[in-house]
Amino acid sequence: MTIDQSLFQRTPVPIALLDTHLTFVDFSDRWLNHFGLSRNSLGKPFFESMPKLPEELKLDIDYCLEGVSFRTDTMRVILENGESVWYEWKIDSVKDEDDVVSGVILVLEDITGRKLNETHLIKSQEVARIGGWEVELVNNAIYWSSITREIHEVPDDYIPNLKDWIFFFKEGYSRDTITQMVQTGIELGTAWDTELQIVTAKGKEVWVRAIGEPEMIDGKCVRITGTFQDIERRKKAEIEYKNVSERLALATKTAGIGIWEYDIQNNEIFWDSNMYMLYGIEASSFEGVYEAWQACVLPEDLEKTSMEVQDAIDGKKEFNTTFRVKWPNGKVRWIKAEATVIRDKEGQALRMIGVNTDITELKTAQLQLVTSEDSLQGAFENSSVGMALVGMDGRFIQVNQSLCNSLGYTNSELLQLTFQDITHPDDLEIDLALLREVVEGKRSTYQIEKRYFDKKGQLVYVLLTVTSVKKIDGKISHFISQIVDISSRINAEKKLKGLLQLTTNQNNSLLNFAHIVSHNLRSHAANLTMISEFLLDETLAMEERKDTLTMLGRASHGLNETIAHLNEVVQVKLETEKKLKVVPLQKTVNKILMDVNALIIENKIQVKVDVPDEMKVKGVVAYMESIVLNLVTNAIKYRDHKKECTLTIYANGEGQYIELMVEDNGLGIDLERYGQKLFGMYKTFHGNKDARGIGLFITKNQIESMGGRIEVESEINIGTKFRVKLLKA
């Protein structure tokens, strides 16, 4: 191989000369620079010096060594690290004077960068949907790239012409515009860049960007080249953005929202038209700088608001505040301001973009609401009526002092309870039933009288009014309860009823007493009159007169006895007005049992007493002793001689009463026969010769005069139980 080495090395392409053994004979300086080799590679095997080459390159070299005159190709190699390298080569045989192949000359380039650029360009065109086109006016031929065909939705073998191309544009503005631009371009060489609509071969309307560059020779257009881009998505986005912007402008104007921007670096403020309306000024009178805005802010709010602007610029917090502005006509308006700070890569604040809203009416309503809430809270706390906010689960949310006073609980104690916890069981169901009707929307409020238990367990009578409070979605959030303590009224009514009942009973007793007096005294008077007539009879014998005098004595004794009984009844009536005192019940029972102890022993009565020491009643001591004595002696008097006799005395508390029971296993009383007459005067039921029928009558009157009552349970030959209810002391 005879090649001028100096000329070969200066060749401006990466070229190498290889012998038939594929070793380097020579290479250009560009080769060394291109592949990072040195001249020390001369005489070394080619594929050892450059190991990562395509197999196809070796095959083409072998072809040329075998006499093939020229080989060229482009191929990619994938390296071990996953990277790819593109090589482009041109190979030709080198022959000696005898036309024998003595080696090859190889032009080899690493075209990876160029290939990537081409690939990226093609990919970018595909992604950007940009196609090329060219019109040869000399022969009226049109060239379309594959992407241009895709945009028009025509087959790959479609051959366009200028006339058909024009008709792809949508009839009307788009077709007229492109026709005019093409004509002007052909006549004057004017380029165009426009956005129009086409109708594809499949009938689809698509927005495109059409760019055309006429090529003029001697004042005549010979060729037009250009690009065709599918901008449907962008155009739709622009149209939508325009529509949204128009709607936003309308909405902000309707809602009274102003949009502003503050260029921090240049101290410039830009307002939309709504901002001027919010601040009550004309655009011409606003200088558009930060100080001009400050001049609009009410002086009392300026320092705070300016500091909040600076805090937002410094990144300390978001800009979200309210302040007042004063209009030129003197009106003061409340403004709510919000903004976002735009910063550069270093975090330096560049500008603020935000909105202003007039919240004067809202602020006024809030102030009125606060005043109203303060008034309501004051009324709630200071009301003489008990008030409470109650949750859906019945738990007290808030209570006032009046309710605490009525129930004897502290505020914190009540907040740990539900209304169910303190409601009398007999009143709970009706309360819950009405509450369910409120929850179900059948009523909005209800009112009932009910009973609570206070902290000491005592009953508190109240008039309860419950009203529901609803959230903005219409669901109930809680209830307002108004609780009026009517215990004094109820107790007064009960006392009045008791007095009325006592009066009724006393009237009945007095009527009974009058009947007794009328009947008994009339009988005695008639008897005495008859005896007196006997004594006035002068014909009466001495013996008969003596008998008559005896009869007179018996009649007189009976009259005295009757008068004494009536006097006892009168004494009970007179004692009604006596002041009741505290009487220890156990002490009274024990005293009476000691007084009749001999009688108990004589009749072998088994006595059992269970009266707690702490039980005390309101009463008259003499009455209490008389009541217990009468009930005990009656039990002894009417004992059953056929069995071992027992007497049980016990007591228990029941609300405001103490109940004393005196129970025996004696003869019993036929209540069906004598129940209505049991406590009548002179009523006896067993034929006992000592019975006068006055004891139970007086006992009943004594009990009722002390505000109590007496009841009886009895069965023949089983026994009798007297229940005496007395006021608890």
C-alpha positions in Angstrom: 0.0 0.0 0.0 1.5 3.3 -1.1 -0.3 6.3 0.3 1.2 9.7 1.1 1.4 9.5 4.9 1.4 13.2 5.5 -1.6 13.8 3.4 -3.4 10.8 5.0 -2.8 11.9 8.5 -4.2 15.4 7.8 -7.4 14.0 6.3 -10.3 15.8 8.1 -12.2 12.6 8.7 -11.6 9.7 11.1 -9.9 7.4 8.6 -7.6 4.4 9.1 -5.6 2.1 6.8 -5.5 -1.7 7.7 -3.5 -4.4 6.1 -4.8 -7.9 5.3 -4.1 -9.0 8.9 -6.4 -6.2 10.1 -3.5 -4.3 11.9 -3.1 -0.5 11.8 -0.9 0.7 9.0 -1.8 4.3 9.4 -4.7 6.6 10.6 -5.6 10.3 10.5 -5.2 12.7 13.4 -9.0 13.0 13.4 -9.1 9.2 14.0 -6.9 9.6 17.0 -9.0 12.5 18.4 -12.3 10.8 17.6 -11.5 7.5 19.4 -9.0 8.7 22.0 -6.0 6.7 20.6 -2.3 7.5 20.1 0.2 6.7 17.4 1.5 3.8 19.6 -1.4 1.9 18.2 0.4 1.5 14.8 1.1 -2.1 14.0 -1.5 -3.3 16.6 -4.6 -5.3 15.7 -7.6 -3.2 14.9 -10.2 -5.1 16.9 -7.9 -5.4 19.9 -7.4 -1.6 20.0 -11.2 -1.0 19.6 -12.9 -4.1 21.1 -16.6 -2.8 21.2 -17.4 -2.7 17.6 -20.3 -4.3 15.7 -19.9 -7.7 14.2 -21.4 -6.3 11.0 -18.3 -4.1 10.6 -15.9 -7.1 10.7 -18.1 -8.8 8.1 -18.0 -5.8 5.8 -14.2 -5.6 6.2 -13.9 -9.3 5.3 -16.0 -8.7 2.2 -13.7 -5.9 1.0 -10.6 -8.1 1.7 -12.2 -10.6 -0.6 -12.4 -8.1 -3.4 -15.8 -6.4 -2.9 -15.1 -2.8 -3.9 -17.2 -0.8 -1.3 -19.3 -1.4 1.8 -21.1 1.1 4.0 -23.6 0.8 7.0 -24.8 2.2 10.3 -25.2 0.1 13.4 -25.8 0.4 17.1 -23.7 -1.4 19.8 -25.1 -2.0 23.4 -22.3 -1.7 25.9 -22.1 -3.8 29.2 -23.3 -0.8 31.3 -26.4 -0.6 29.1 -25.4 2.4 27.1 -25.7 2.4 23.3 -23.1 3.6 20.7 -23.9 4.3 17.1 -21.2 3.7 14.4 -21.3 4.7 10.7 -18.7 3.3 8.4 -17.5 3.3 4.8 -15.0 0.6 3.6 -13.1 0.2 0.4 -10.4 -2.2 -0.8 -6.8 -1.1 -1.4 -5.0 -2.9 -4.2 -1.4 -3.1 -5.4 0.0 -2.8 -9.0 -1.1 -6.3 -9.7 -4.6 -5.6 -8.6 -4.3 -7.8 -5.6 -6.0 -6.7 -2.4 -3.4 -5.5 0.1 -5.7 -4.0 2.7 -8.7 -1.8 3.3 -9.2 1.9 3.9 -11.8 2.5 6.6 -13.8 5.7 7.5 -15.4 5.1 10.9 -17.4 7.6 13.0 -19.1 7.5 16.4 -22.4 9.1 15.4 -24.2 8.5 18.7 -24.7 12.3 19.4 -26.0 12.9 15.9 -28.2 9.8 16.0 -29.7 10.8 19.4 -30.4 14.3 18.1 -32.1 12.8 15.0 -34.1 10.4 17.2 -35.0 13.2 19.6 -36.0 15.4 16.8 -38.2 12.8 15.2 -39.6 11.9 18.7 -40.2 15.6 19.4 -42.0 16.0 16.1 -44.1 13.0 16.9 -44.9 14.2 20.4 -45.5 17.7 19.2 -47.4 16.4 16.2 -45.4 18.5 13.8 -45.3 17.4 10.2 -43.4 18.9 7.2 -44.7 19.8 3.8 -43.4 21.2 0.5 -45.1 22.5 -2.6 -43.2 22.5 -5.9 -45.0 25.1 -8.0 -43.1 24.3 -11.1 -44.8 20.9 -11.4 -47.6 21.6 -8.9 -46.5 18.7 -6.7 -46.9 18.5 -2.9 -44.9 16.5 -0.5 -46.3 15.6 3.0 -44.4 13.9 5.8 -45.9 10.9 7.6 -47.0 13.1 10.5 -48.7 15.5 8.1 -50.6 12.5 6.7 -51.5 11.4 10.2 -52.9 14.8 11.1 -55.1 14.8 8.0 -56.0 11.1 8.7 -55.2 10.0 5.2 -53.4 6.7 4.1 -49.6 6.5 3.9 -49.8 6.3 0.1 -52.0 9.3 -0.2 -50.7 11.8 -2.8 -51.9 15.3 -2.1 -52.3 18.2 -4.5 -52.6 22.0 -3.8 -56.3 22.2 -4.6 -57.2 19.2 -2.4 -55.1 20.5 0.4 -56.9 23.9 0.4 -60.2 22.0 0.7 -59.1 20.2 3.9 -59.4 23.6 5.7 -62.8 24.1 7.3 -65.2 26.0 5.1 -65.6 29.7 6.1 -62.9 31.6 8.0 -60.2 28.9 8.0 -60.5 28.1 4.2 -60.7 31.8 3.2 -57.8 32.7 5.4 -55.4 30.0 4.1 -56.4 30.7 0.5 -55.6 34.4 0.9 -52.3 33.6 2.6 -51.1 31.1 -0.1 -52.0 33.6 -2.9 -50.2 36.4 -1.1 -47.2 34.2 -0.5 -47.0 33.1 -4.1 -47.4 36.7 -5.4 -45.3 38.6 -2.9 -43.2 35.9 -1.1 -44.9 36.7 2.2 -44.5 34.0 4.9 -47.3 33.0 7.1 -47.9 31.5 10.6 -51.5 31.0 11.5 -53.8 28.8 13.5 -56.9 27.4 11.7 -59.2 24.5 11.6 -59.2 21.6 9.2 -61.6 18.8 8.6 -59.8 15.5 8.3 -60.5 12.8 5.8 -62.5 11.1 8.6 -64.6 14.2 9.2 -62.9 15.2 12.5 -62.4 18.9 13.1 -58.8 19.6 14.3 -57.0 22.9 15.1 -53.6 23.2 13.3 -50.8 25.6 13.2 -49.8 26.1 9.5 -46.4 27.8 8.7 -45.4 28.5 5.2 -42.1 30.0 3.7 -42.2 30.9 0.0 -38.9 30.6 -2.0 -38.6 33.3 -4.7 -36.3 33.2 -7.7 -36.2 36.3 -9.9 -39.4 37.5 -8.3 -41.2 34.3 -9.0 -42.3 31.8 -6.3 -41.0 28.4 -7.2 -41.4 26.5 -4.0 -43.1 26.8 -0.6 -41.9 24.8 2.4 -43.4 24.7 5.8 -44.7 22.8 8.8 -48.0 21.5 9.9 -48.7 21.1 13.7 -51.7 19.5 15.5 -52.6 22.0 18.2 -56.0 20.6 19.0 -55.3 20.0 22.7 -53.6 23.3 23.2 -56.3 25.2 21.3 -59.0 23.5 23.3 -57.1 24.4 26.5 -56.8 28.0 25.3 -60.5 28.2 24.5 -61.4 26.6 27.8 -59.0 28.9 29.6 -60.6 31.9 27.8 -64.1 30.7 28.8 -62.9 30.1 32.4 -61.3 33.5 32.5 -64.5 35.1 31.3 -66.5 33.1 33.9 -64.0 34.0 36.6 -64.2 37.7 35.6 -67.9 37.6 35.8 -67.9 35.6 39.1 -65.4 38.0 40.7 -67.3 41.0 39.6 -70.6 39.5 40.8 -69.0 38.4 44.1 -67.1 41.6 44.6 -63.7 39.9 44.5 -60.8 42.1 43.5 -57.5 40.6 42.1 -54.2 42.3 42.6 -50.5 41.8 42.1 -47.6 43.5 43.9 -44.2 43.6 42.1 -42.0 43.7 45.2 -38.7 44.4 43.3 -40.1 47.4 41.4 -42.6 48.5 44.0 -45.5 48.4 41.5 -49.1 47.3 42.3 -51.5 46.2 39.6 -55.3 46.1 40.3 -58.2 44.7 38.3 -61.3 46.9 37.9 -63.0 45.3 40.9 -60.3 46.5 43.2 -61.1 50.1 42.5 -64.7 49.5 43.4 -63.7 47.8 46.6 -61.6 50.8 47.6 -64.1 53.4 46.3 -61.6 55.2 44.1 -61.1 55.9 40.4 -58.3 54.1 38.5 -56.9 57.5 37.5 -56.4 58.5 41.1 -54.4 55.4 42.1 -50.6 55.8 41.6 -50.0 52.0 41.5 -47.3 51.8 44.2 -47.2 50.2 47.7 -47.5 53.6 49.4 -50.7 54.4 47.5 -52.3 51.2 48.9 -51.2 52.1 52.4 -52.9 55.5 52.1 -56.2 53.7 51.6 -55.9 51.6 54.8 -57.5 53.0 58.0 -54.7 54.4 60.1 -55.7 52.2 63.1 -55.1 49.1 61.0 -52.1 50.2 59.0 -49.3 49.1 61.3 -50.7 45.6 61.8 -51.5 45.1 58.1 -48.2 46.4 56.9 -46.4 44.1 59.3 -48.4 41.1 58.0 -47.4 42.0 54.4 -43.7 42.1 55.5 -44.1 38.8 57.4 -45.4 37.2 54.2 -42.6 38.5 52.2 -40.1 37.3 54.8 -41.7 33.8 54.7 -42.8 33.9 58.3 -46.4 33.2 57.6 -49.1 33.2 54.9 -50.8 36.5 54.1 -54.4 36.1 55.2 -55.8 39.1 57.1 -58.6 41.6 57.5 -58.4 45.4 57.7 -60.5 48.5 57.1 -60.2 51.0 54.3 -61.6 54.5 54.3 -63.3 55.7 51.1 -62.9 59.2 49.9 -66.5 59.9 50.9 -65.7 58.9 54.5 -67.3 55.4 54.4 -65.3 52.7 56.2 -65.4 49.2 54.7 -63.9 45.9 55.9 -61.6 44.1 53.5 -60.4 40.4 53.7 -57.1 39.9 51.9 -55.3 36.7 50.9 -52.2 36.3 48.8 -49.4 34.0 47.7 -45.8 35.1 47.5 -43.9 34.1 44.3 -40.2 33.5 44.8 -37.1 32.8 42.7 -34.9 29.7 43.0 -32.9 31.3 45.8 -36.1 32.0 47.8 -36.1 35.7 47.1 -39.7 37.2 47.1 -40.5 38.5 43.6 -44.2 39.4 43.8 -47.4 38.8 45.6 -50.6 37.8 43.9 -53.8 37.9 45.9 -57.5 38.8 46.2 -59.5 41.3 48.2 -63.1 40.8 49.3 -65.5 43.3 50.9 -66.7 41.6 54.1 -68.4 44.6 55.7 -71.8 43.0 55.9 -70.3 39.8 57.2 -68.3 41.7 59.8 -71.3 43.7 60.9 -73.3 40.4 61.2 -70.5 38.8 63.2 -70.3 41.8 65.6 -74.1 41.6 66.0 -73.9 37.9 66.6 -71.1 38.3 69.2 -73.3 40.9 70.9 -76.3 38.6 70.7 -74.3 35.7 72.0 -72.9 37.7 74.9 -76.5 38.8 75.7 -77.7 35.2 75.4 -74.8 33.9 77.5 -75.6 36.6 80.1 -79.3 35.7 80.1 -78.3 32.0 80.3 -76.0 32.5 83.3 -78.1 35.0 85.2 -81.5 33.6 84.6 -83.5 32.7 87.7 -84.8 29.8 85.7 -82.6 26.7 85.5 -81.2 26.3 82.0 -79.1 23.6 80.4 -77.7 22.7 77.0 -78.1 18.9 76.6 -76.4 16.6 74.0 -78.1 14.0 71.9 -77.0 11.3 74.4 -78.7 13.2 77.3 -75.4 14.5 78.7 -75.4 18.0 80.1 -73.1 20.2 78.0 -73.6 23.5 79.8 -75.7 24.4 82.9 -76.4 27.7 84.7 -76.2 28.4 88.5 -80.0 28.4 89.0 -80.1 24.7 87.9 -77.2 23.9 90.2 -78.9 25.6 93.1 -82.2 23.6 92.5 -80.5 20.2 92.3 -77.7 20.8 94.8 -74.9 19.8 92.4 -71.9 21.9 91.4 -71.5 22.8 87.8 -68.7 20.3 87.2 -70.7 17.5 88.9 -73.7 18.1 86.7 -71.6 18.0 83.5 -70.6 14.4 84.4 -74.3 13.3 84.4 -77.1 12.8 82.0 -80.7 13.9 82.6 -81.6 10.2 82.7 -79.3 9.8 85.8 -81.3 12.2 87.9 -84.9 11.7 86.5 -87.4 9.8 88.6 -87.9 6.4 86.9 -91.7 6.8 86.7 -91.2 10.1 84.7 -88.4 8.9 82.4 -90.4 7.0 79.8 -92.8 9.9 79.0 -89.8 12.3 78.8 -87.9 10.0 76.4 -91.0 9.4 74.3 -91.5 13.2 73.7 -87.8 13.6 73.0 -87.9 10.9 70.3 -90.8 12.8 68.7 -88.5 15.9 68.6 -85.6 13.9 67.0 -88.0 12.4 64.4 -89.3 15.9 63.5 -92.8 15.3 64.7 -92.5 18.3 67.1 -89.9 21.0 67.7 -90.5 21.4 71.5 -92.4 19.9 74.4 -93.3 20.8 78.0 -94.0 18.5 80.9 -94.0 18.4 84.7 -91.5 15.8 86.0 -89.4 14.9 89.0 -85.6 15.0 89.5 -83.6 13.6 92.4 -81.2 16.2 93.9 -77.8 15.4 95.2 -79.2 14.3 98.5 -81.8 12.0 96.8 -84.7 14.3 97.6 -87.4 14.8 95.0 -87.4 18.1 93.1 -90.5 18.9 91.1 -89.9 20.9 87.9 -91.7 22.2 84.8 -89.5 21.2 81.9 -89.5 22.9 78.5 -87.2 21.3 75.8 -86.4 22.9 72.4 -84.2 21.4 69.7 -81.3 23.3 68.1 -80.4 22.4 64.6 -77.1 22.6 62.6 -76.9 24.2 59.1 -77.6 20.8 57.5 -80.9 20.5 59.4 -79.7 17.8 61.8 -80.2 18.3 65.5 -77.0 19.3 67.3 -78.3 19.6 70.9 -81.3 20.6 73.0 -82.1 23.7 75.2 -83.8 22.8 78.5 -85.6 25.3 80.6 -86.2 23.9 84.1 -88.5 25.8 86.5 -88.4 24.5 90.1 -92.0 24.1 91.2 -91.3 22.0 94.3 -92.8 24.7 96.6 -95.9 24.9 94.5 -96.3 21.1 94.4 -95.7 20.8 98.1 -98.2 23.6 98.8 -100.7 21.8 96.5 -100.1 18.5 98.4 -100.5 20.3 101.7 -103.6 21.9 100.5 -104.9 18.6 99.3 -104.0 17.1 102.6 -105.8 19.8 104.4 -108.8 19.5 102.1 -108.8 15.7 102.7 -108.4 16.3 106.5 -111.2 18.8 106.4 -113.3 16.4 104.5 -112.4 13.6 107.0 -113.1 16.0 109.9 -116.4 17.0 108.4 -117.3 13.4 108.0 -116.2 12.7 111.5 -118.2 15.7 112.8 -121.2 14.5 110.8 -120.7 11.0 112.3 -120.2 12.7 115.7 -123.5 14.6 115.3 -125.3 11.5 114.4 -123.9 9.7 117.4 -124.8 12.6 119.7 -128.3 12.9 118.2 -128.8 9.1 118.4 -127.2 8.4 121.8 -128.4 11.4 123.7 -131.9 11.0 122.3 -131.9 7.4 123.5 -130.7 8.4 127.0 -133.2 11.3 127.1 -136.1 9.0 126.1 -134.9 6.4 128.7 -134.7 9.0 131.5 -138.1 10.5 130.6 -139.7 7.0 130.8 -138.0 6.3 134.2 -139.1 9.7 135.5 -142.7 8.9 134.5 -142.4 5.7 136.4 -141.3 7.5 139.6 -144.1 10.0 139.3 -146.6 7.2 139.2 -148.1 7.3 142.8 -149.6 3.8 142.4 -146.1 2.3 142.0 -145.2 -0.2 144.7 -142.2 0.3 146.9 -140.3 -2.7 145.3 -141.1 -1.5 141.9 -140.0 2.1 142.8 -136.7 0.7 144.1 -136.1 -1.1 140.9 -137.0 2.1 139.0 -134.4 4.0 141.0 -131.8 1.3 140.2 -132.7 1.7 136.5 -132.4 5.5 136.9 -128.8 5.0 138.3 -127.8 2.8 135.4 -129.3 5.2 132.9 -127.4 8.1 134.5 -124.2 6.1 134.5 -124.7 5.3 130.8 -125.3 8.9 130.0 -122.1 9.9 131.8 -120.1 7.3 129.9 -121.5 8.5 126.6 -120.7 12.1 127.4 -117.1 11.0 128.4 -116.7 9.2 125.0 -117.9 12.2 123.2 -115.5 14.4 125.1 -112.6 12.2 124.1 -113.6 12.6 120.4 -113.9 16.4 120.9 -110.4 16.5 122.5 -108.9 14.8 119.4 -110.6 17.5 117.2 -109.2 20.2 119.4 -105.7 18.8 119.2 -105.7 19.1 115.4 -104.2 22.6 115.6 -101.5 21.7 118.0 -97.9 22.2 116.7 -96.3 18.9 115.7 -93.0 18.0 117.3 -90.2 15.5 116.6 -91.2 12.1 118.2 -88.6 9.2 118.4 -90.6 6.2 117.1 -88.5 3.5 118.7 -88.6 5.1 122.1 -92.4 5.5 121.9 -92.9 1.8 121.0 -90.6 0.6 123.7 -92.4 2.8 126.4 -95.8 1.4 125.5 -94.5 -2.2 125.5 -93.1 -1.6 129.0 -96.5 -0.2 130.2 -98.4 -3.3 129.1 -95.6 -5.8 129.8 -97.7 -7.5 132.5 -100.6 -7.9 130.1 -98.2 -9.3 127.5 -96.7 -11.8 129.9 -100.1 -12.9 131.3 -101.4 -13.6 127.8 -98.1 -15.2 126.6 -97.7 -12.9 123.6 -94.5 -13.4 121.5 -93.4 -9.8 120.6 -90.8 -8.9 117.9 -89.7 -5.3 117.3 -87.7 -3.9 114.4 -87.8 -0.1 114.5 -84.5 1.6 113.6 -83.3 4.0 116.3 -82.8 6.9 113.9 -86.5 7.0 112.8 -88.4 10.1 114.0 -91.8 11.3 113.0 -93.7 14.6 113.2 -96.5 14.3 115.7 -98.0 14.8 119.2 -96.3 12.7 121.9 -99.6 11.9 123.7 -101.2 10.9 120.3 -98.3 8.7 119.4 -98.4 6.8 122.7 -102.2 6.5 122.4 -102.0 5.2 118.8 -99.4 2.5 119.7 -101.2 1.6 122.9 -104.5 1.1 121.2 -103.0 -1.0 118.3 -101.0 -3.2 120.8 -103.9 -3.7 123.2 -106.3 -4.5 120.3 -103.8 -7.2 119.1 -103.8 -8.7 122.6 -107.6 -8.3 123.1 -108.4 -10.1 119.8 -105.9 -12.8 120.0 -106.7 -16.4 118.8 -106.6 -18.6 122.0 -106.2 -21.7 119.9 -102.6 -20.9 118.8 -99.4 -19.3 120.0 -99.9 -15.6 119.7 -97.4 -13.3 118.1 -97.1 -9.5 117.7 -94.6 -7.9 115.3 -93.9 -4.2 115.2 -91.6 -2.8 112.5 -91.1 0.3 110.4 -89.4 1.6 107.2 -89.0 4.8 105.3 -90.9 5.6 102.2 -90.3 9.0 100.6 -91.5 11.8 103.0 -93.3 9.2 105.2 -92.3 6.6 107.8 -94.6 3.6 107.8 -95.2 1.8 111.1 -96.6 -1.7 110.9 -98.3 -3.6 113.8 -99.0 -7.2 112.8 -100.6 -10.0 114.8 -101.9 -13.6 114.1 -105.2 -13.2 115.9 -108.8 -13.6 115.0 -108.7 -11.2 112.0 -111.5 -9.1 110.6 -114.0 -9.7 107.8 -113.1 -6.6 105.7 -115.6 -7.4 103.0 -118.3 -7.2 105.7 -116.9 -4.6 108.1 -114.3 -2.7 106.1 -116.4 0.4 105.6 -117.3 0.5 109.3 -114.0 -0.4 110.8 -113.0 3.1 112.0 -116.6 4.2 112.9 -117.6 5.1 116.5 -119.1 2.4 118.6 -118.4 -0.3 115.9 -117.5 -3.7 117.3 -117.0 -6.9 115.4 -116.3 -9.8 117.8 -118.9 -9.5 120.6 -116.1 -8.8 123.2 -117.9 -7.6 126.4 -115.1 -5.0 127.0 -115.3 -3.6 123.5 -116.7 -0.1 123.3 -116.1 0.6 119.5 -114.4 3.9 120.3 -110.6 3.0 120.2 -110.0 2.8 116.4 -112.3 5.8 115.8 -110.1 7.9 118.1 -106.9 6.4 116.7 -107.8 7.2 113.1 -108.7 10.8 114.1 -105.4 11.2 116.0 -103.3 9.9 113.0 -105.1 12.1 110.5 -104.8 15.2 112.7 -101.0 14.7 112.4 -101.1 14.6 108.6 -100.9 10.8 108.4 -103.2 7.9 107.5 -104.0 4.4 108.6 -104.8 1.3 106.5 -105.6 -2.3 107.4 -105.0 -5.7 105.9 -106.7 -8.7 107.5 -108.0 -12.2 107.0 -110.3 -14.2 109.3 -108.3 -16.6 111.5 -105.0 -15.5 109.9 -104.4 -12.2 111.5 -104.4 -8.4 111.1 -101.8 -5.8 110.0 -102.3 -2.1 110.6 -100.2 0.3 108.4 -99.7 3.7 109.9 -98.1 6.3 107.6 -96.6 9.3 109.5 -94.7 12.4 108.3 -91.0 11.9 108.5 -89.2 14.4 110.8 
